[in-house]
């Protein structure tokens, strides 16, 4: 039987909610959850960095060209 591709979903959670999930996962044996924790941290970090970069770009002022 062919292996079926796993379906993915996207969730919208606050940073506090994600941290609560990670804290809960931390109560489980490391070898059973470390890959999931790593995946959550990587995806979360990338999103936070992108949001910070967008916020910085929106607030930065660009000097007009000298005439």
Secondary structure, 3 states (H helix, E strand, C coil): CCCCCCCCCCCCCCHHHHHHHHHHHCCCCHHHHHHHHHHHHHHHHHHHHHHHHHHHHHHCCCCCCCC
